[in-house]
Amino acid sequence: MTCSADSSSRFSLGHELIAKLVAIKVWNLDLARLMRQL
């Protein structure tokens, strides 16, 4: 890979942030579903 490290690292950082936000949203939905079942 010969692309600039700066842009690729910034992209991966943003991608990680989005993945974390999505994971938190999904986890909250699962938690709400569990609470409703209890």
C-alpha positions as CSV (number, residue, x, y, z in Angstrom):
1,M,0.0,0.0,0.0
2,T,1.5,3.3,-1.1
3,C,-1.3,5.6,-0.1
4,S,-0.5,8.4,2.4
5,A,-0.6,7.1,6.0
6,D,-2.3,10.3,7.2
7,S,-5.5,9.9,5.2
8,S,-5.7,6.1,5.7
9,S,-5.2,6.4,9.5
10,R,-7.8,9.2,9.7
11,F,-10.2,7.0,7.7
12,S,-9.6,4.0,9.9
13,L,-10.1,6.1,13.0
14,G,-13.4,7.5,11.7
15,H,-14.4,4.0,10.7
16,E,-13.7,2.7,14.2
17,L,-15.7,5.5,15.7
18,I,-18.7,4.8,13.5
19,A,-18.4,1.0,14.3
20,K,-18.4,1.8,18.0
21,L,-21.4,4.1,17.7
22,V,-23.3,1.4,15.8
23,A,-22.3,-1.3,18.3
24,I,-23.5,0.9,21.2
25,K,-26.8,1.5,19.4
26,V,-27.3,-2.2,18.7
27,W,-26.3,-3.0,22.3
28,N,-28.8,-0.5,23.7
29,L,-31.6,-1.9,21.5
30,D,-30.8,-5.4,22.7
31,L,-30.8,-4.2,26.4
32,A,-34.2,-2.5,25.9
33,R,-35.6,-5.7,24.4
34,L,-34.3,-7.8,27.4
35,M,-35.7,-5.3,29.8
36,R,-39.1,-5.6,28.1
37,Q,-39.0,-9.4,28.4
38,L,-38.2,-9.4,32.1
